[in-house]
């Protein structure tokens, strides 16, 4: 389970809610068969913040948004990852409504200017939230998940990466530009 994490949240700053898919755990947690608490992309830990399979991209993106004066709230659409993808996906289907309720509550508390959904799973739960809770007046955009396995989707979305290279820094910069332009349009 990833605990929601926030940076630079202040009353007078626009807030951006970054909604990731789920708290997937890989090799780093193989020895731990019990519950693991972390933050999205393990940003609480220097090792995870520098991992090229996603943590570094997420860390670079958060830094860019903060440096531009925004508050950033990170959460997962699916709140638990259990064992493996097959088990976790089956569990998440059963609790999809609960996940939507939790995300709606987070949105009502954080009051983000913009919600950014990373990946199809996050987009799907956000669709449920916006359908079930229209009073929240959610403005959201969807972007490819920040992971090594989504590299093709990332390059397809941001053609410039073919020329300049799909480094963590360049990917974070491309995402930040899109997110910031949406927030500025909404202000």
N, CA, C and O of each residue as an XYZ file, in Angstrom:
748
protein
N       0.845     -1.172      0.000
C       0.000      0.000      0.000
C       0.890      1.235      0.000
O       1.871      1.318      0.739
N       0.523      2.191     -0.849
C       1.213      3.479     -0.857
C       0.361      4.494     -0.111
O      -0.841      4.611     -0.349
N       0.986      5.209      0.773
C       0.288      6.275      1.482
C       0.333      7.542      0.635
O       1.374      7.862      0.062
N      -0.782      8.268      0.549
C      -0.742      9.533     -0.207
C       0.358     10.431      0.340
O       0.637     10.449      1.539
N       0.962     11.163     -0.560
C       2.098     12.005     -0.216
C       1.890     13.368     -0.862
O       1.407     13.460     -1.990
N       2.258     14.431     -0.139
C       2.089     15.750     -0.732
C       3.319     16.601     -0.506
O       4.089     16.406      0.434
N       3.470     17.560     -1.417
C       4.583     18.494     -1.391
C       4.042     19.893     -1.668
O       3.214     20.079     -2.559
N       4.513     20.870     -0.903
C       4.255     22.278     -1.209
C       2.765     22.648     -1.209
O       2.360     23.571     -1.916
N       1.965     21.951     -0.439
C       0.532     22.259     -0.380
C       0.332     23.467      0.524
O       0.619     23.425      1.721
N      -0.160     24.533     -0.068
C      -0.460     25.750      0.680
C      -1.793     26.300      0.176
O      -2.224     25.998     -0.936
N      -2.423     27.098      0.999
C      -3.747     27.619      0.701
C      -3.795     28.389     -0.617
O      -4.755     28.251     -1.375
N      -2.775     29.195     -0.900
C      -2.815     30.086     -2.054
C      -2.150     29.526     -3.308
O      -2.022     30.249     -4.296
N      -1.725     28.274     -3.302
C      -1.070     27.681     -4.466
C      -2.014     26.717     -5.187
O      -2.728     25.950     -4.541
N      -2.018     26.753     -6.524
C      -2.793     25.745     -7.255
C      -2.268     24.359     -6.912
O      -1.067     24.167     -6.719
N      -3.183     23.395     -6.838
C      -2.812     22.031     -6.462
C      -3.014     21.087     -7.639
O      -4.022     21.135     -8.345
N      -2.035     20.244     -7.819
C      -2.089     19.238     -8.867
C      -2.097     17.877     -8.191
O      -1.211     17.566     -7.395
N      -3.095     17.069     -8.508
C      -3.184     15.720     -7.951
C      -2.684     14.740     -9.009
O      -3.270     14.620    -10.085
N      -1.600     14.049     -8.695
C      -1.047     13.031     -9.577
C      -1.596     11.680     -9.122
O      -1.345     11.245     -7.999
N      -2.345     11.025    -10.003
C      -3.008      9.773     -9.651
C      -2.375      8.642    -10.457
O      -2.557      8.543    -11.670
N      -1.639      7.805     -9.761
C      -0.976      6.682    -10.403
C      -1.869      5.452    -10.344
O      -2.927      5.478     -9.714
N      -1.448      4.382    -10.994
C      -2.322      3.214    -11.147
C      -2.479      2.409     -9.863
O      -3.587      2.254     -9.350
N      -1.379      1.906     -9.356
C      -1.437      1.070     -8.160
C      -0.051      0.967     -7.553
O       0.942      1.279     -8.211
N       0.025      0.535     -6.311
C       1.327      0.447     -5.640
C       2.072     -0.842     -5.999
O       2.381     -1.648     -5.121
N       2.354     -1.029     -7.268
C       3.068     -2.211     -7.738
C       4.391     -2.364     -7.004
O       5.110     -1.390     -6.781
N       4.692     -3.564     -6.643
C       5.955     -3.847     -5.972
C       6.718     -4.893     -6.758
O       6.148     -5.882     -7.220
N       7.994     -4.668     -6.902
C       8.833     -5.573     -7.662
C       9.919     -6.202     -6.821
O       9.704     -6.570     -5.666
N      11.081     -6.317     -7.417
C      12.210     -7.018     -6.803
C      12.623     -6.458     -5.449
O      13.055     -7.212     -4.578
N      12.498     -5.168     -5.261
C      12.943     -4.559     -4.000
C      12.209     -5.125     -2.792
O      12.711     -5.057     -1.671
N      11.034     -5.677     -3.013
C      10.217     -6.138     -1.896
C      10.024     -7.656     -1.895
O       9.152     -8.160     -1.188
N      10.818     -8.388     -2.670
C      10.648     -9.844     -2.766
C      10.741    -10.545     -1.421
O       9.999    -11.493     -1.163
N      11.633    -10.098     -0.574
C      11.822    -10.764      0.708
C      10.732    -10.447      1.720
O      10.592    -11.151      2.719
N       9.971     -9.410      1.474
C       8.913     -9.030      2.397
C       7.593     -9.637      1.926
O       7.031     -9.210      0.917
N       7.115    -10.609      2.645
C       5.871    -11.301      2.274
C       4.666    -10.729      3.011
O       3.533    -11.156      2.787
N       4.910     -9.781      3.874
C       3.833     -9.157      4.644
C       3.460     -7.826      4.011
O       3.780     -7.577      2.849
N       2.809     -6.999      4.745
C       2.401     -5.689      4.247
C       3.599     -4.759      4.119
O       4.512     -4.774      4.944
N       3.574     -3.950      3.067
C       4.605     -2.950      2.822
C       3.921     -1.605      2.662
O       3.021     -1.461      1.835
N       4.338     -0.625      3.440
C       3.848      0.738      3.296
C       4.928      1.557      2.618
O       6.108      1.455      2.954
N       4.516      2.360      1.671
C       5.465      3.193      0.947
C       4.746      4.466      0.537
O       3.677      4.783      1.058
N       5.339      5.192     -0.399
C       4.695      6.342     -1.020
C       4.664      6.045     -2.520
O       5.414      5.187     -2.986
N       3.819      6.728     -3.280
C       3.826      6.478     -4.721
C       5.240      6.619     -5.291
O       5.941      7.598     -5.034
N       5.625      5.633     -6.054
C       6.955      5.536     -6.653
C       8.075      5.534     -5.623
O       9.232      5.770     -5.972
N       7.753      5.274     -4.365
C       8.768      5.188     -3.321
C       9.553      6.477     -3.155
O      10.743      6.443     -2.841
N       8.901      7.613     -3.363
C       9.617      8.886     -3.315
C      10.175      9.223     -1.935
O      10.945     10.175     -1.803
N       9.802      8.466     -0.909
C      10.353      8.703      0.423
C      11.772      8.149      0.544
O      12.443      8.386      1.548
N      12.227      7.423     -0.457
C      13.485      6.696     -0.377
C      14.401      7.076     -1.543
O      13.985      7.014     -2.700
N      15.637      7.467     -1.251
C      16.579      7.915     -2.284
C      16.819      6.852     -3.355
O      16.949      7.180     -4.534
N      16.879      5.598     -2.957
C      17.094      4.534     -3.935
C      15.963      4.500     -4.953
O      16.208      4.417     -6.156
N      14.723      4.564     -4.470
C      13.580      4.539     -5.384
C      13.468      5.824     -6.201
O      13.062      5.781     -7.362
N      13.818      6.951     -5.619
C      13.755      8.224     -6.350
C      14.709      8.234     -7.538
O      14.524      9.011     -8.475
N      15.713      7.389     -7.505
C      16.696      7.355     -8.588
C      16.545      6.164     -9.518
O      17.360      5.981    -10.423
N      15.517      5.349     -9.312
C      15.305      4.164    -10.153
C      14.808      4.590    -11.529
O      13.868      5.376    -11.642
N      15.429      4.080    -12.546
C      15.100      4.486    -13.917
C      13.781      3.910    -14.419
O      13.287      4.341    -15.461
N      13.200      2.953    -13.708
C      11.954      2.357    -14.175
C      10.713      3.148    -13.758
O       9.597      2.657    -13.928
N      10.874      4.333    -13.229
C       9.718      5.158    -12.895
C       9.965      6.148    -11.782
O       9.544      7.301    -11.883
N      10.633      5.734    -10.726
C      10.841      6.609     -9.578
C      11.559      7.894     -9.939
O      11.202      8.969     -9.459
N      12.563      7.783    -10.780
C      13.311      8.971    -11.174
C      12.438      9.921    -11.991
O      12.489     11.136    -11.796
N      11.642      9.376    -12.899
C      10.752     10.216    -13.704
C       9.738     10.929    -12.807
O       9.502     12.127    -12.964
N       9.142     10.196    -11.874
C       8.156     10.792    -10.962
C       8.808     11.855    -10.098
O       8.240     12.929     -9.900
N       9.992     11.567     -9.583
C      10.710     12.526     -8.752
C      11.034     13.795     -9.537
O      10.833     14.903     -9.038
N      11.523     13.642    -10.738
C      11.853     14.797    -11.588
C      10.588     15.613    -11.908
O      10.632     16.843    -11.923
N       9.490     14.942    -12.158
C       8.234     15.639    -12.448
C       7.764     16.433    -11.236
O       7.409     17.605    -11.362
N       7.760     15.811    -10.079
C       7.331     16.502     -8.851
C       8.202     17.726     -8.603
O       7.684     18.790     -8.264
N       9.520     17.594     -8.766
C      10.421     18.734     -8.552
C      10.090     19.882     -9.504
O      10.090     21.045     -9.101
N       9.812     19.560    -10.750
C       9.493     20.618    -11.720
C       8.195     21.334    -11.354
O       8.108     22.557    -11.453
N       7.201     20.581    -10.938
C       5.925     21.195    -10.573
C       6.071     22.072     -9.332
O       5.510     23.166     -9.274
N       6.816     21.600     -8.349
C       7.061     22.389     -7.136
C       7.844     23.657     -7.471
O       7.516     24.741     -6.989
N       8.876     23.517     -8.295
C       9.690     24.670     -8.665
C       8.904     25.720     -9.437
O       9.317     26.877     -9.512
N       7.772     25.322    -10.009
C       6.900     26.268    -10.704
C       5.807     26.810     -9.786
O       4.898     27.506    -10.238
N       5.899     26.489     -8.494
C       5.002     27.078     -7.516
C       3.715     26.323     -7.253
O       2.788     26.882     -6.668
N       3.633     25.077     -7.667
C       2.410     24.303     -7.462
C       2.523     23.393     -6.244
O       3.615     22.966     -5.872
N       1.389     23.107     -5.636
C       1.297     22.068     -4.640
C       1.052     20.756     -5.377
O       0.323     20.730     -6.368
N       1.645     19.685     -4.908
C       1.524     18.389     -5.588
C       1.092     17.335     -4.576
O       1.695     17.189     -3.513
N       0.037     16.605     -4.927
C      -0.490     15.520     -4.097
C      -0.418     14.250     -4.932
O      -0.946     14.208     -6.044
N       0.225     13.224     -4.413
C       0.368     11.956     -5.120
C      -0.458     10.883     -4.431
O      -0.471     10.783     -3.204
N      -1.142     10.087     -5.229
C      -1.914      8.974     -4.692
C      -2.022      7.894     -5.767
O      -1.643      8.106     -6.919
N      -2.536      6.755     -5.378
C      -2.797      5.659     -6.311
C      -4.301      5.497     -6.476
O      -5.060      5.660     -5.520
N      -4.730      5.175     -7.695
C      -6.148      4.925     -7.942
C      -6.565      3.615     -7.270
O      -7.585      3.559     -6.582
N      -5.776      2.578     -7.473
C      -5.989      1.315     -6.781
C      -5.129      1.359     -5.526
O      -3.927      1.616     -5.603
N      -5.724      1.116     -4.399
C      -5.028      1.363     -3.142
C      -4.130      0.225     -2.672
O      -3.248      0.442     -1.842
N      -4.339     -0.974     -3.183
C      -3.537     -2.117     -2.744
C      -2.974     -2.864     -3.939
O      -3.593     -2.914     -5.002
N      -1.805     -3.441     -3.759
C      -1.260     -4.408     -4.702
C      -1.025     -5.666     -3.897
O      -0.356     -5.647     -2.864
N      -1.583     -6.760     -4.385
C      -1.535     -8.000     -3.623
C      -0.810     -9.077     -4.424
O      -1.349     -9.601     -5.398
N       0.395     -9.401     -4.017
C       1.133    -10.543     -4.545
C       1.637    -10.428     -5.963
O       2.830    -10.230     -6.192
N       0.727    -10.551     -6.923
C       1.093    -10.516     -8.340
C      -0.026     -9.821     -9.111
O      -1.094     -9.550     -8.561
N       0.226     -9.536    -10.384
C      -0.775     -8.796    -11.169
C      -2.120     -9.522    -11.251
O      -3.171     -8.894    -11.124
N      -2.090    -10.795    -11.457
C      -3.348    -11.543    -11.607
C      -4.196    -11.459    -10.338
O      -5.389    -11.163    -10.403
N      -3.588    -11.714     -9.201
C      -4.302    -11.659     -7.922
C      -4.757    -10.237     -7.629
O      -5.898    -10.008     -7.229
N      -3.854     -9.289     -7.831
C      -4.174     -7.899     -7.526
C      -5.264     -7.352     -8.444
O      -6.142     -6.617     -7.991
N      -5.216     -7.703     -9.728
C      -6.248     -7.247    -10.672
C      -7.624     -7.808    -10.298
O      -8.624     -7.095    -10.374
N      -7.677     -9.079     -9.896
C      -8.955     -9.676     -9.474
C      -9.483     -8.987     -8.217
O     -10.677     -8.705     -8.117
N      -8.608     -8.718     -7.271
C      -8.981     -8.020     -6.042
C      -9.508     -6.625     -6.369
O     -10.528     -6.199     -5.826
N      -8.820     -5.926     -7.245
C      -9.202     -4.557     -7.602
C     -10.561     -4.500     -8.293
O     -11.298     -3.529     -8.121
N     -10.899     -5.512     -9.062
C     -12.232     -5.540     -9.694
C     -13.334     -5.580     -8.640
O     -14.361     -4.914     -8.780
N     -13.120     -6.348     -7.606
C     -14.106     -6.468     -6.531
C     -14.247     -5.147     -5.775
O     -15.340     -4.795     -5.331
N     -13.143     -4.422     -5.630
C     -13.151     -3.200     -4.821
C     -13.104     -1.913     -5.643
O     -12.751     -0.858     -5.115
N     -13.453     -1.986     -6.918
C     -13.401     -0.804     -7.782
C     -14.257      0.335     -7.238
O     -13.833      1.490     -7.255
N     -15.442      0.023     -6.763
C     -16.317      1.070     -6.221
C     -15.714      1.695     -4.957
O     -15.784      2.910     -4.768
N     -15.132      0.871     -4.108
C     -14.483      1.378     -2.899
C     -13.316      2.291     -3.262
O     -13.135      3.348     -2.657
N     -12.536      1.881     -4.242
C     -11.419      2.719     -4.685
C     -11.925      4.062     -5.208
O     -11.333      5.104     -4.929
N     -13.011      4.035     -5.960
C     -13.591      5.282     -6.473
C     -14.077      6.170     -5.322
O     -13.899      7.387     -5.364
N     -14.679      5.576     -4.312
C     -15.139      6.346     -3.144
C     -13.963      6.997     -2.407
O     -14.041      8.158     -2.006
N     -12.885      6.246     -2.236
C     -11.712      6.784     -1.547
C     -11.106      7.930     -2.353
O     -10.767      8.973     -1.795
N     -10.969      7.737     -3.660
C     -10.395      8.785     -4.507
C     -11.284     10.027     -4.500
O     -10.778     11.149     -4.477
N     -12.590      9.838     -4.522
C     -13.509     10.981     -4.464
C     -13.315     11.749     -3.157
O     -13.323     12.980     -3.153
N     -13.145     11.037     -2.066
C     -12.914     11.686     -0.768
C     -11.603     12.469     -0.786
O     -11.546     13.597     -0.297
N     -10.554     11.875     -1.349
C      -9.273     12.579     -1.453
C      -9.436     13.867     -2.268
O      -8.924     14.919     -1.882
N     -10.139     13.780     -3.377
C     -10.349     14.954     -4.229
C     -11.129     16.029     -3.480
O     -10.814     17.214     -3.587
N     -12.138     15.621     -2.729
C     -12.934     16.606     -1.984
C     -12.111     17.305     -0.897
O     -12.380     18.458     -0.560
N     -11.128     16.621     -0.359
C     -10.276     17.208      0.682
C      -9.178     18.085      0.064
O      -8.959     19.211      0.510
N      -8.500     17.574     -0.947
C      -7.354     18.272     -1.547
C      -7.801     19.455     -2.411
O      -7.114     20.474     -2.472
N      -8.947     19.319     -3.076
C      -9.459     20.356     -3.967
C      -8.427     20.748     -5.032
O      -8.011     21.904     -5.107
N      -8.021     19.779     -5.847
C      -7.005     20.072     -6.854
C      -7.546     20.938     -7.992
O      -8.719     20.861     -8.355
N      -6.667     21.750     -8.534
C      -6.986     22.500     -9.741
C      -7.071     21.534    -10.919
O      -7.910     21.689    -11.807
N      -6.187     20.534    -10.911
C      -6.125     19.549    -11.988
C      -5.753     18.189    -11.418
O      -4.868     18.074    -10.571
N      -6.444     17.164    -11.897
C      -6.077     15.778    -11.598
C      -5.398     15.210    -12.842
O      -5.900     15.368    -13.955
N      -4.270     14.557    -12.653
C      -3.541     13.941    -13.756
C      -3.515     12.446    -13.511
O      -2.937     11.978    -12.530
N      -4.141     11.702    -14.400
C      -4.204     10.242    -14.274
C      -3.122      9.613    -15.139
O      -3.016      9.908    -16.329
N      -2.329      8.753    -14.535
C      -1.234      8.102    -15.235
C      -1.610      6.652    -15.518
O      -1.618      5.824    -14.608
N      -1.915      6.347    -16.754
C      -2.235      4.990    -17.164
C      -3.722      4.714    -17.220
O      -4.532      5.460    -16.669
N      -4.070      3.626    -17.899
C      -5.471      3.268    -18.131
C      -6.224      2.916    -16.854
O      -7.404      3.242    -16.725
N      -5.566      2.262    -15.919
C      -6.247      1.894    -14.672
C      -6.653      3.137    -13.881
O      -7.763      3.204    -13.354
N      -5.768      4.103    -13.801
C      -6.090      5.349    -13.102
C      -7.190      6.105    -13.844
O      -8.097      6.652    -13.217
N      -7.116      6.140    -15.169
C      -8.157      6.799    -15.959
C      -9.517      6.155    -15.745
O     -10.530      6.848    -15.652
N      -9.542      4.848    -15.667
C     -10.795      4.118    -15.482
C     -11.447      4.460    -14.142
O     -12.653      4.700    -14.080
N     -10.670      4.482    -13.094
C     -11.221      4.816    -11.775
C     -11.636      6.285    -11.723
O     -12.637      6.622    -11.091
N     -10.881      7.155    -12.377
C     -11.271      8.568    -12.423
C     -12.588      8.737    -13.178
O     -13.408      9.579    -12.812
N     -12.791      7.951    -14.215
C     -14.071      7.993    -14.933
C     -15.210      7.647    -13.978
O     -16.243      8.317    -13.962
N     -15.014      6.595    -13.183
C     -16.038      6.209    -12.200
C     -16.296      7.326    -11.194
O     -17.442      7.594    -10.834
N     -15.236      7.968    -10.748
C     -15.376      9.056     -9.769
C     -16.146     10.218    -10.381
O     -17.078     10.736     -9.765
N     -15.769     10.629    -11.581
C     -16.427     11.790    -12.183
C     -17.877     11.488    -12.542
O     -18.708     12.396    -12.559
N     -18.195     10.225    -12.829
C     -19.570      9.836    -13.122
C     -20.412      9.770    -11.851
O     -21.552     10.234    -11.831
N     -19.850      9.193    -10.794
C     -20.581      9.009     -9.534
C     -20.647     10.272     -8.679
O     -21.558     10.427     -7.865
N     -19.681     11.174     -8.865
C     -19.598     12.376     -8.026
C     -19.466     13.635     -8.894
O     -18.452     14.328     -8.815
N     -20.463     13.936     -9.712
C     -20.353     15.105    -10.601
C     -20.235     16.421     -9.835
O     -19.731     17.408    -10.372
N     -20.693     16.442     -8.596
C     -20.613     17.668     -7.791
C     -19.165     18.078     -7.481
O     -18.921     19.217     -7.084
N     -18.213     17.166     -7.658
C     -16.809     17.500     -7.404
C     -16.214     18.387     -8.504
O     -15.165     19.004     -8.315
N     -16.898     18.442     -9.656
C     -16.435     19.278    -10.775
C     -14.956     19.046    -11.077
O     -14.155     19.981    -11.084
N     -14.619     17.809    -11.321
C     -13.231     17.396    -11.518
C     -12.760     17.756    -12.924
O     -13.432     17.472    -13.915
N     -11.603     18.379    -12.984
C     -10.924     18.574    -14.258
C      -9.732     17.636    -14.252
O      -8.881     17.697    -13.365
N      -9.682     16.763    -15.260
C      -8.589     15.794    -15.289
C      -8.074     15.594    -16.701
O      -8.765     15.846    -17.688
N      -6.837     15.132    -16.760
C      -6.236     14.720    -18.021
C      -5.603     13.354    -17.794
O      -5.281     12.986    -16.664
N      -5.430     12.622    -18.863
C      -4.780     11.320    -18.794
C      -3.468     11.345    -19.560
O      -3.384     11.890    -20.660
N      -2.461     10.752    -18.969
C      -1.147     10.632    -19.596
C      -0.671      9.188    -19.438
O      -1.155      8.470    -18.563
N       0.275      8.759    -20.278
C       0.817      7.410    -20.102
C       1.470      7.266    -18.725
O       1.994      8.224    -18.157
N       1.420      6.052    -18.218
C       2.029      5.772    -16.919
C       3.533      6.080    -16.983
O       4.167      5.905    -18.023
N       4.077      6.530    -15.885
C       5.521      6.801    -15.793
C       6.243      5.517    -15.421
O       6.539      5.277    -14.250
N       6.523      4.701    -16.414
C       7.253      3.464    -16.140
C       8.023      3.051    -17.383
O       7.723      3.480    -18.497
N       9.004      2.222    -17.166
C       9.781      1.704    -18.283
C       8.936      0.903    -19.256
O       9.186      0.935    -20.461
N       7.939      0.184    -18.753
C       7.098     -0.626    -19.631
C       6.162      0.223    -20.479
O       5.619     -0.268    -21.468
N       5.963      1.474    -20.118
C       5.107      2.372    -20.909
C       5.936      3.251    -21.844
O       5.435      4.243    -22.373
N       7.185      2.892    -22.045
C       8.077      3.699    -22.876
C       7.535      3.981    -24.262
O       7.669      5.098    -24.761
N       6.928      2.992    -24.893
C       6.361      3.187    -26.226
C       5.224      4.199    -26.215
O       5.150      5.066    -27.086
N       4.342      4.089    -25.235
C       3.221      5.030    -25.121
C       3.728      6.437    -24.816
O       3.179      7.416    -25.322
N       4.760      6.543    -24.003
C       5.335      7.852    -23.670
C       5.918      8.496    -24.923
O       5.655      9.667    -25.197
N       6.704      7.745    -25.682
C       7.306      8.281    -26.909
C       6.242      8.611    -27.945
O       6.389      9.574    -28.697
N       5.182      7.830    -27.994
C       4.091      8.105    -28.925
C       3.375      9.405    -28.559
O       2.985     10.167    -29.444
N       3.201      9.660    -27.271
C       2.526     10.872    -26.794
C       3.411     12.109    -26.985
O       2.919     13.187    -27.317
N       4.715     11.941    -26.770
C       5.656     13.057    -26.821
C       6.706     12.767    -27.892
O       7.783     12.247    -27.598
N       6.382     13.104    -29.122
C       7.252     12.797    -30.279
C       8.633     13.427    -30.149
O       9.603     12.900    -30.693
N       8.735     14.539    -29.441
C      10.008     15.231    -29.263
C      11.055     14.321    -28.617
O      12.255     14.503    -28.826
N      10.601     13.349    -27.838
C      11.531     12.446    -27.158
C      12.330     11.593    -28.135
O      13.421     11.127    -27.805
N      11.791     11.386    -29.338
C      12.535     10.643    -30.362
C      13.810     11.405    -30.738
O      14.847     10.800    -31.010
N      13.721     12.734    -30.750
C      14.863     13.568    -31.132
C      15.820     13.819    -29.976
O      17.037     13.715    -30.130
N      15.258     14.153    -28.811
C      16.112     14.574    -27.694
C      16.483     13.443    -26.749
O      17.350     13.607    -25.891
N      15.838     12.307    -26.900
C      16.114     11.154    -26.044
C      15.103     11.045    -24.916
O      14.678     12.049    -24.342
N      14.727      9.823    -24.610
C      13.713      9.562    -23.579
C      14.376      9.339    -22.222
O      14.201      8.293    -21.596
N      15.133     10.328    -21.782
C      15.747     10.253    -20.450
C      14.694     10.630    -19.405
O      13.669     11.225    -19.737
N      14.947     10.290    -18.169
C      14.014     10.637    -17.091
C      13.779     12.140    -17.054
O      12.649     12.594    -16.873
N      14.843     12.904    -17.223
C      14.737     14.360    -17.191
C      13.889     14.891    -18.349
O      13.035     15.754    -18.147
N      14.119     14.386    -19.547
C      13.362     14.840    -20.716
C      11.893     14.431    -20.632
O      11.007     15.194    -21.018
N      11.641     13.233    -20.130
C      10.253     12.780    -19.964
C       9.546     13.653    -18.936
O       8.424     14.100    -19.172
N      10.186     13.897    -17.808
C       9.594     14.738    -16.767
C       9.311     16.138    -17.304
O       8.268     16.719    -17.004
N      10.215     16.671    -18.081
C      10.033     18.011    -18.653
C       8.831     18.036    -19.606
O       8.038     18.977    -19.578
N       8.699     17.013    -20.441
C       7.569     16.950    -21.375
C       6.237     16.853    -20.617
O       5.273     17.539    -20.957
N       6.192     16.012    -19.604
C       4.981     15.886    -18.793
C       4.681     17.204    -18.075
O       3.536     17.655    -18.057
N       5.703     17.816    -17.487
C       5.501     19.062    -16.743
C       4.930     20.145    -17.642
O       4.030     20.874    -17.225
N       5.427     20.267    -18.862
C       4.924     21.298    -19.782
C       3.431     21.115    -20.051
O       2.673     22.085    -20.048
N       3.014     19.885    -20.280
C       1.595     19.614    -20.535
C       0.754     19.931    -19.301
O      -0.282     20.589    -19.400
N       1.197     19.469    -18.159
C       0.446     19.684    -16.915
C       0.358     21.174    -16.594
O      -0.721     21.674    -16.278
N       1.464     21.874    -16.671
C       1.481     23.303    -16.360
C       0.600     24.080    -17.328
O      -0.107     24.999    -16.913
N       0.631     23.732    -18.603
C      -0.217     24.455    -19.563
C      -1.689     24.257    -19.247
O      -2.476     25.190    -19.405
N      -2.084     23.076    -18.808
C      -3.473     22.838    -18.418
C      -3.852     23.632    -17.175
O      -4.928     24.226    -17.118
N      -2.977     23.644    -16.190
C      -3.262     24.393    -14.953
C      -3.375     25.884    -15.256
O      -4.288     26.550    -14.768
N      -2.464     26.403    -16.047
C      -2.490     27.830    -16.370
C      -3.744     28.194    -17.169
O      -4.302     29.277    -16.992
N      -4.178     27.308    -18.028
C      -5.421     27.543    -18.779
C      -6.622     27.612    -17.829
O      -7.540     28.406    -18.032
N      -6.601     26.780    -16.801
C      -7.725     26.724    -15.841
C      -7.746     27.915    -14.890
O      -8.789     28.227    -14.315
N      -6.629     28.571    -14.720
C      -6.554     29.696    -13.780
C      -7.131     30.889    -14.440
O      -7.178     31.964    -13.841
